[in-house]
Amino acid sequence: MKTFARLALAASLAVSTAAVADTVTIKYDNPVWAFGGDGMSVSHDSGATWLSSGAGEFEATVVSHTGGITDANFVDNKNDLFLYCYDLLQTIGNGQQVTYTVNYTGLTARTLDFLGAVNYVLNGNSNTWSDPFAWLHPGGTEIGAAIQAGIWESLYDSGNDWNLGTGVLRVTGLESAATTEYALFRTAVLNGAVDDLSQSQTMLLASDSSQDQIAGHRSTGRQELPEPASIALVALGLAAAGFARRRRG
């Protein structure tokens, strides 16, 4: 009975966790670009070309969401959801609708380091950020393209020089204005005094069938409660554990 109680409790907790997973369904704009896509080519050291087209920040509309996430957690508003690609092995299209699972701890340390450098530059070369979501508000095609290139560099490469032309991932054909912007971010990320972006200010929108995306997360300070069904499952597991103790006594 003791073993059964442990299994019942473990199962209830596992189902509870799955039941409260946050999801977001979004519809990408048509065209998908927030500020337009800048031309670039991205290749892997295996010789594969992963991208040969425009790249930059995306924009979408939140259609619905489930779980603990609320409207207030979206940085701007539901009709202006800004995103960067975090997956070069899958695609999305203009006007496409996708349901994502929200991962609040999915960004690598290198990505948080790079986005902190972006914030540093866009907030006047300062660690005092008047806009902690400046990385989502580039305000132009070339800056958005430079941020997107740096995000891919942070995810797929591991070199300490942050050089887009060397390493596992190579970005070429970046337009001159975007190259200039990336040089500013690169200088900042190589500066050890620049603060990293907080993981809590990000959401990784993950999908098995569509391109993963990075969005911002604005904390509301609310403690979200589990769904009633999840509470009942946890209670069932605890009751089983208590029954086992009484039988043993």
C-alpha positions in Angstrom: 0.0 0.0 0.0 2.9 2.3 0.7 4.2 1.9 -2.8 0.7 2.6 -4.2 0.4 5.8 -2.2 3.7 7.1 -3.5 2.7 6.3 -7.1 -0.8 7.9 -6.6 0.8 11.1 -5.3 3.4 11.2 -8.0 0.8 10.6 -10.7 -1.5 13.3 -9.3 1.3 15.8 -9.2 2.4 15.0 -12.7 -1.1 15.4 -14.1 -1.5 18.6 -12.1 1.6 20.1 -13.7 0.4 19.2 -17.1 -3.1 20.6 -16.4 -1.9 24.1 -15.6 0.6 24.5 -18.4 0.2 27.8 -20.0 -0.6 28.0 -23.7 -0.9 30.9 -26.1 -2.6 30.8 -29.5 -1.4 33.6 -31.9 -2.0 34.7 -35.4 0.9 36.2 -37.2 0.4 39.4 -39.1 0.3 39.4 -42.9 3.0 40.4 -43.7 4.6 39.0 -40.6 7.3 41.7 -40.1 6.9 44.4 -37.4 9.3 46.7 -39.1 10.2 44.9 -42.3 12.7 42.1 -42.9 16.3 42.8 -43.7 18.2 40.5 -46.1 20.6 38.0 -44.8 21.8 34.4 -45.3 22.4 32.1 -42.4 24.4 28.9 -42.8 25.6 26.1 -40.6 29.1 24.7 -40.5 27.7 21.5 -41.9 27.3 23.3 -45.2 23.5 23.6 -44.9 21.8 26.9 -45.6 19.2 27.5 -42.9 17.9 30.9 -44.2 18.3 33.0 -47.3 15.7 35.7 -47.1 14.7 38.7 -44.9 14.9 38.5 -41.1 13.8 40.7 -38.3 11.2 41.1 -35.6 7.8 39.5 -36.1 4.4 40.8 -35.0 1.2 38.8 -34.1 -2.1 39.0 -32.4 -3.0 36.9 -29.4 -6.1 34.9 -30.2 -6.5 33.1 -26.9 -4.5 31.8 -23.9 -5.0 29.2 -21.2 -3.5 28.4 -17.8 -2.1 31.1 -15.5 -1.1 33.6 -18.1 -3.3 36.8 -18.2 -3.7 39.7 -20.6 -1.6 41.8 -18.3 1.4 39.5 -18.9 1.8 40.6 -22.5 4.3 43.4 -22.8 2.4 45.8 -25.1 -1.1 44.4 -25.8 -2.8 41.4 -27.3 -3.0 43.0 -30.7 0.7 43.9 -30.7 2.7 40.8 -29.7 6.3 41.2 -30.8 8.5 38.2 -31.3 11.9 36.9 -32.5 12.6 33.6 -34.0 14.3 31.1 -31.7 14.4 28.1 -34.1 15.9 27.9 -37.5 14.9 24.3 -38.2 11.2 25.0 -38.6 9.1 27.8 -40.2 6.1 30.0 -39.8 4.2 31.9 -42.5 2.3 35.2 -43.0 -1.1 35.0 -41.4 -0.5 31.6 -39.8 -2.2 30.7 -36.6 -0.2 28.6 -34.1 -0.8 27.3 -30.5 2.3 27.4 -28.4 3.2 26.1 -24.9 4.8 28.8 -22.8 8.2 28.1 -21.3 9.3 30.7 -18.8 12.8 29.4 -18.4 13.7 28.4 -21.9 16.2 31.0 -23.0 19.9 30.2 -22.8 22.3 32.2 -20.6 24.0 33.4 -23.8 20.7 34.8 -25.2 19.9 36.6 -21.9 23.5 38.0 -22.0 23.0 39.3 -25.6 19.5 40.8 -24.9 20.9 42.5 -21.9 23.5 44.1 -24.2 20.8 45.1 -26.5 18.9 46.8 -23.7 22.2 48.5 -22.6 22.7 50.0 -26.1 19.0 51.0 -26.6 18.8 52.6 -23.2 21.7 55.0 -24.0 24.6 52.7 -23.1 23.4 52.3 -19.5 22.4 49.5 -17.2 19.6 51.8 -15.9 16.9 50.7 -18.3 14.0 53.1 -18.6 12.5 50.5 -21.0 13.4 47.0 -19.8 11.7 45.7 -23.0 13.7 47.9 -25.4 14.8 44.7 -27.1 11.2 44.3 -28.2 11.0 47.9 -29.4 13.8 48.3 -31.9 12.0 51.0 -33.9 13.4 50.1 -37.3 14.3 47.3 -39.7 18.1 47.4 -39.3 18.0 47.2 -35.5 15.4 44.4 -35.5 17.5 42.4 -38.0 20.7 42.9 -35.9 18.9 41.7 -32.8 17.5 38.7 -34.6 21.0 37.8 -36.0 22.5 38.1 -32.5 19.8 35.9 -31.0 20.6 33.1 -33.5 24.3 33.6 -32.7 23.6 33.3 -29.0 21.5 30.1 -29.5 23.6 28.1 -32.1 27.1 29.3 -31.5 29.3 29.1 -28.4 32.3 31.3 -29.3 33.2 34.2 -27.1 34.0 36.6 -29.9 30.3 37.0 -31.1 31.5 37.2 -34.7 28.7 36.5 -37.1 31.1 35.4 -39.8 32.8 32.5 -37.9 31.9 29.5 -35.8 29.1 27.0 -36.1 26.6 29.6 -37.4 27.5 32.1 -40.0 25.4 35.2 -41.0 26.3 36.9 -44.3 24.7 39.5 -46.5 23.5 41.6 -43.6 22.8 45.1 -44.8 25.3 47.7 -43.8 23.0 49.6 -41.4 22.2 46.3 -39.6 25.9 45.4 -39.5 26.6 48.8 -37.8 23.9 48.1 -35.2 25.1 44.6 -34.5 28.6 46.0 -33.9 27.2 48.1 -31.1 25.5 45.1 -29.5 28.6 43.0 -29.9 30.8 45.6 -28.2 28.3 45.7 -25.3 28.0 42.0 -24.9 31.8 41.7 -24.8 31.7 44.2 -21.9 31.6 42.2 -18.7 29.9 45.1 -16.9 26.6 44.9 -18.9 23.7 43.4 -17.0 21.9 40.3 -18.4 18.2 40.4 -19.2 16.2 38.6 -16.5 14.7 35.2 -17.5 11.4 36.3 -15.8 11.0 39.0 -18.5 10.8 36.5 -21.3 8.6 33.7 -22.6 9.8 31.0 -25.0 6.8 30.0 -27.1 7.5 26.4 -28.0 5.8 24.2 -30.7 6.6 20.7 -32.0 5.4 21.7 -35.5 6.2 25.5 -35.9 9.0 27.8 -35.4 9.7 28.6 -31.7 9.6 32.3 -30.7 10.8 34.6 -28.0 8.3 37.1 -26.5 8.4 39.4 -23.5 6.7 38.6 -20.2 5.5 41.4 -17.9 5.1 40.1 -14.3 1.8 41.1 -12.6 2.8 40.0 -9.1 -0.2 37.8 -9.0 0.0 34.3 -7.5 -1.9 32.1 -10.0 -4.0 29.3 -8.4 -4.2 25.8 -9.8 -7.3 24.8 -11.6 -10.0 23.0 -9.4 -9.4 19.7 -11.2 -5.7 20.0 -10.4 -6.4 20.6 -6.7 -8.6 17.6 -6.6 -5.9 15.4 -8.1 -3.3 16.6 -5.6 -5.8 16.0 -2.8 -6.4 12.5 -4.0 -2.7 11.7 -3.9 -2.4 13.1 -0.4 -5.4 11.2 0.8 -3.8 8.0 -0.5 -0.6 8.7 1.3 -2.5 9.3 4.6 -4.5 6.1 4.2 -1.3 4.2 3.8 0.1 5.7 7.0 -3.0 4.6 8.9 -2.8 1.1 7.5 0.8 0.9 8.5 0.0 2.1 12.0 
